C-alpha cells in the first residue's frame, strides 16, 4: 500500500483485518476466505480498480528498488496479486513472490509473468534455488499488513524462515498498521528471537519519522557467532 493515511490504504477495509483486534489464533486471511469464498477475488478487483483509477499503488516497491542493486534477488513475502514484486521484476530484479492464496497467485502469474509466483504459507514453506539449495535473497519485502494476517503461532516461524532465506548482507523490510493484533514491541521481540536486528523504523513507506499508527521496519540479520576452536 502506498503509505500511512493514503486513500488506497483507507479503502482496504474488508481484507479481514479488524482495527483493535487481539492476536489472532487463526490465520486471518484463511478465516476471511472461510467466511466469504469470494474474498480474494474481491480483494484482487479492488486493487485492479485502484490501478485503473490512476492511484499510486507502488510506493513500497519504489522504496525497495531504491535499496537494491539492479538485478537483486528479492522475495515478495505475502505478495497478493503481485503489485509490488511485479513492478520490481519489470525493473530488472529477480523476484519470487509467495502467498497462501491460490487465486491471488493466479492473478500475479497472469499479470506479471516476469517473476516467479509460489503458493505457500510464510510460516511453513521453504524455497529452493535452481540447484536445490535454500534460496537466498538480497531483500525481502512484506507489505500490505501481511504480518498481521498471520496467526499468533505463525509469526515467529515466518520470521525465522525469512531470516533463513536472507543473504548475510540482506535486509527485510516489513510494514503494517497498529491496532491489528500485533503490537510493534511484540513484533520487535519476535524479530530479535528470529535473528534480526532493527536498523531503522519509520511511519510510512516514504520514510517519515516513527509514529504510533504505522511501522515500516528495516531489519538486518544478526551474524551467527563464530565458532571457536577448543
C-alpha positions as CSV (number, residue, x, y, z in Angstrom):
1,X,0.0,0.0,0.0
2,X,1.3,3.5,-0.8
3,X,1.7,4.6,2.9
4,X,0.1,5.6,6.1
5,X,-3.1,7.5,5.5
6,X,-3.4,7.2,1.8
7,X,-6.8,6.7,0.1
8,X,-5.9,3.2,-1.1
9,X,-4.9,2.3,2.4
10,X,-8.0,3.7,4.0
11,X,-10.2,1.9,1.4
12,X,-8.6,-1.5,2.0
13,X,-11.3,-2.3,4.5
14,X,-12.6,-5.8,4.0
15,X,-9.3,-7.5,3.9
16,X,-10.2,-9.5,7.0
17,X,-8.3,-7.3,9.5
18,X,-10.2,-5.5,12.2
19,X,-8.7,-2.5,13.9
20,X,-8.3,-3.1,17.6
21,X,-8.3,-6.9,17.3
22,X,-6.3,-9.1,19.6
23,X,-3.7,-11.5,18.4
24,X,-5.5,-13.9,16.1
25,X,-5.4,-17.6,16.9
26,X,-6.3,-18.5,13.2
27,X,-4.7,-17.1,10.1
28,X,-6.8,-14.0,9.4
29,X,-6.8,-14.4,5.6
30,X,-7.9,-18.0,5.7
31,X,-10.6,-17.1,8.2
32,X,-11.9,-14.4,5.9
33,X,-11.9,-16.9,3.0
34,X,-13.9,-19.4,5.1
35,X,-16.4,-16.7,5.8
36,X,-16.6,-15.3,2.3
37,X,-15.3,-17.6,-0.5
38,X,-15.2,-14.5,-2.9
39,X,-12.9,-12.6,-0.5
40,X,-9.7,-13.0,-2.6
41,X,-11.5,-12.2,-5.8
42,X,-13.0,-9.1,-4.3
43,X,-9.5,-8.1,-3.0
44,X,-7.9,-8.5,-6.4
45,X,-10.7,-6.5,-8.1
46,X,-10.3,-3.7,-5.5
47,X,-6.6,-3.3,-6.3
48,X,-7.2,-3.5,-10.0
49,X,-9.7,-0.7,-9.7
50,X,-7.2,1.4,-7.8
51,X,-4.7,1.0,-10.6
52,X,-7.3,1.8,-13.3
53,X,-8.2,4.9,-11.4
54,X,-4.6,6.0,-11.6
55,X,-3.8,5.7,-8.0
56,X,-0.2,5.4,-6.8
57,X,0.0,1.8,-5.5
58,X,3.7,1.3,-5.9
59,X,5.2,3.3,-3.0
60,X,6.6,0.3,-1.3
61,X,8.1,-1.0,-4.5
62,X,9.9,2.2,-5.2
63,X,11.5,2.1,-1.7
64,X,12.7,-1.5,-2.2
65,X,14.0,-0.6,-5.7
66,X,16.0,2.3,-4.2
67,X,17.5,-0.1,-1.6
68,X,18.5,-2.7,-4.2
69,X,21.3,-3.1,-6.7
70,X,20.0,-3.7,-10.2
71,X,19.2,-7.4,-10.7
72,X,18.9,-8.1,-7.0
73,X,17.2,-11.2,-5.7
74,X,14.0,-10.1,-4.0
75,X,11.3,-12.0,-2.1
76,X,7.9,-10.5,-2.0
77,X,6.6,-12.2,1.2
78,X,2.8,-12.2,1.1
79,X,2.7,-11.0,-2.5
80,X,-1.0,-11.0,-3.1
81,X,-1.7,-10.0,-6.7
82,X,2.0,-9.3,-7.3
83,X,1.7,-5.5,-7.5
84,X,5.0,-5.0,-5.7
85,X,7.0,-7.9,-6.9
86,X,5.7,-7.4,-10.5
87,X,6.8,-3.8,-10.5
88,X,10.2,-4.8,-9.2
89,X,10.6,-7.5,-11.8
90,X,9.7,-5.1,-14.6
91,X,12.7,-3.0,-13.4
92,X,15.2,-5.8,-13.7
93,X,15.2,-7.6,-10.4
94,X,14.9,-11.3,-9.9
95,X,11.7,-11.7,-8.0
96,X,10.0,-14.5,-6.2
97,X,6.6,-13.9,-4.7
98,X,4.9,-16.2,-2.2
99,X,1.3,-16.1,-0.9
100,X,-1.1,-18.7,0.5
101,X,-4.0,-17.6,-1.7
102,X,-4.1,-19.7,-4.9
103,X,-6.4,-17.2,-6.7
104,X,-4.1,-14.2,-5.9
105,X,-1.1,-16.2,-7.2
106,X,-3.0,-17.0,-10.4
107,X,-3.7,-13.2,-10.8
108,X,0.0,-12.5,-10.2
109,X,1.2,-15.1,-12.7
110,X,-1.1,-13.7,-15.4
111,X,-0.3,-10.0,-14.8
112,X,3.4,-10.3,-14.1
113,X,5.0,-13.3,-16.0
114,X,8.5,-11.9,-15.4
115,X,8.6,-13.1,-11.8
116,X,8.2,-16.4,-10.1
117,X,5.0,-16.9,-8.0
118,X,4.6,-19.6,-5.4
119,X,1.6,-20.8,-3.4
120,X,2.7,-21.3,0.2
121,X,2.4,-20.2,3.8
122,X,5.3,-17.9,5.1
123,X,5.4,-19.9,8.3
124,X,5.8,-23.3,6.7
125,X,7.2,-23.0,3.2
126,X,10.9,-23.1,2.2
127,X,12.0,-22.0,-1.2
128,X,14.8,-23.7,-3.2
129,X,17.0,-22.2,-5.8
130,X,17.8,-23.8,-9.2
131,X,20.4,-26.1,-7.6
132,X,18.1,-27.4,-4.9
133,X,19.7,-25.4,-2.1
134,X,17.8,-23.0,0.1
135,X,17.1,-19.8,-1.9
136,X,18.8,-16.7,-0.8
137,X,17.6,-13.1,-1.3
138,X,19.2,-9.7,-1.1
139,X,16.0,-8.1,0.0
140,X,12.7,-9.4,1.4
141,X,9.6,-7.1,1.5
142,X,6.5,-7.8,3.5
143,X,4.0,-5.1,2.9
144,X,0.2,-4.7,2.9
145,X,-0.2,-5.6,6.6
146,X,0.9,-9.2,5.8
147,X,2.5,-9.7,9.2
148,X,-0.9,-9.0,10.9
149,X,-2.6,-11.7,8.8
150,X,-0.6,-14.4,10.5
151,X,-2.0,-16.4,13.3
152,X,-0.1,-15.7,16.6
153,X,1.7,-19.1,16.4
154,X,2.8,-18.4,12.8
155,X,4.6,-15.1,13.5
156,X,7.9,-16.4,14.8
157,X,8.2,-19.3,12.4
158,X,7.5,-16.9,9.5
159,X,10.2,-14.5,10.6
160,X,12.6,-17.4,11.2
161,X,12.0,-18.7,7.6
162,X,12.6,-15.2,6.2
163,X,15.8,-14.9,8.2
164,X,17.0,-18.3,6.8
165,X,16.3,-17.0,3.2
166,X,18.2,-13.7,3.7
167,X,21.7,-13.1,2.4
168,X,24.3,-12.2,5.1
169,X,24.1,-8.5,4.0
170,X,20.4,-8.6,3.1
171,X,17.6,-6.8,4.7
172,X,13.9,-7.5,5.5
173,X,11.5,-4.5,5.2
174,X,8.1,-5.1,6.8
175,X,5.3,-2.6,7.1
176,X,1.9,-2.8,8.9
177,X,-0.5,-0.7,10.9
178,X,-1.3,-0.5,14.6
179,X,-4.5,-1.9,16.1
180,X,-4.3,-5.1,14.1
181,X,-3.4,-7.5,16.9
182,X,0.4,-7.3,16.5
183,X,2.0,-4.7,18.8
184,X,5.1,-3.1,17.4
185,X,7.1,-4.0,20.5
186,X,6.0,-7.7,20.2
187,X,7.0,-7.6,16.6
188,X,10.4,-6.3,17.5
189,X,10.8,-9.0,20.1
190,X,9.8,-11.7,17.7
191,X,12.2,-10.3,15.1
192,X,15.1,-10.4,17.6
193,X,14.3,-14.0,18.5
194,X,14.3,-14.9,14.8
195,X,17.8,-13.5,14.4
196,X,17.1,-9.9,13.2
197,X,18.4,-6.6,14.4
198,X,16.3,-3.4,13.9
199,X,18.3,-1.0,11.7
200,X,15.7,1.7,11.2
201,X,12.0,2.2,11.5
202,X,9.6,4.7,10.0
203,X,5.9,5.5,9.9
204,X,5.4,5.4,6.1
205,X,7.0,3.9,3.1
206,X,8.2,7.4,2.3
207,X,10.4,7.2,5.4
208,X,8.6,9.7,7.6
209,X,9.7,9.7,11.3
210,X,8.3,7.0,13.6
211,X,4.7,7.3,14.8
212,X,2.2,5.2,16.7
213,X,-0.1,4.2,13.9
214,X,2.1,2.5,11.3
215,X,5.6,1.0,11.2
216,X,8.0,0.3,8.3
217,X,10.8,-1.7,9.9
218,X,14.2,-2.3,8.2
219,X,15.7,-5.4,9.7
220,X,19.2,-6.9,9.2
221,X,20.3,-10.4,10.1
222,X,22.3,-10.8,13.2
223,X,25.5,-12.6,12.3
224,X,25.9,-16.1,13.7
225,X,28.6,-16.2,16.4
226,X,32.0,-17.5,15.1
227,X,32.9,-21.0,16.3
228,X,36.0,-21.0,18.5
229,X,38.5,-23.8,18.4
230,X,38.8,-25.6,21.7
